[in-house]
Amino acid sequence: MADKANKYPENVPGKYYVDNQCIDCDLCRETAPNNFRRNEEGGYSYVYKQPTTPEEEAQCKDAKEGCPVEAIGDDGDQ
């Protein structure tokens, strides 16, 4: 389960975030490309845009549920 105390600083404030368990598998970036990006130097994903439409919300939820290491959280700063 993702821990907001360990979230990457690049995450924009809001509900969704990625923490330091990320293994750079690319699943979230493929599932929700409008919301996740890759930190090229660090080799991990982060939330660069919180969902603003029902479709983006569904994609972020799918990314969270599909994350193999549970590095995506949805209990961030609301």
N, C-alpha and C positions, 0 to 999 in steps of 0.2 A: 504494500500500500504506500502510495506517495506521501511524503512528509513535507509540509509547507516550510518547515524550518530548514530543509535542505534544498529548496528550489533554487534554480539557477537565476542569477541576477538579471539576465536578459528578458525573462518573462515579463510581459506587460501586466500591470495590476488587473486583477479580476478573478473570476471563478476558476478558470483553468490555469494550470502550470505544469512544468516538467521539473522533476528533482534529479539529484545526482545519481540515481540508479539507472539512468538512460544508457542503453548500449548502442545507440546510433543505428538501429535496425531499419529505419526509414518508414516504418508502418504508419506512424502518425502523419508524416509529411505526404504520404500517398493518399491516406484516408481523408485528411482535412488540409489540403494544400493551401487554403486561404488563411489558415490559422497557425500553422507550425512551420518553422524554418530550422535550418541546420547552422550551428556554430561550427564553421569550417576548421578553425584552429583547435577547438576543444573536442570536436567529434561527438556532438550531442545535439538533440533537438530542444527547442524552447517555443513558447507561445509568443508570437509577435503580434497577434491580433486576436482579441477575444471575439467569440461568435456574436454576430449582430442580426442574424436571420435564423428562422427555424431550421433551415437546411444546414447552416454552419453549426448550430447547436447539436443537431443529430450527428453530423460528421465528427465533432469533437467527442461526443459521447461514445461513438463507435471506436474512435482512436483510443480512448481511455480503456474501454472494455477489451480491446484487442491487444493492448500493450503487453508483451510477453514478460516484462519485469515489473509491471505496475508502477511505472515511473511518472504517470500522468495523474494529477490530482484534480478534483473539482470542488475543493473546499477552500479555495484561496480568498483573497481580499475581495469582498463583494462590492 
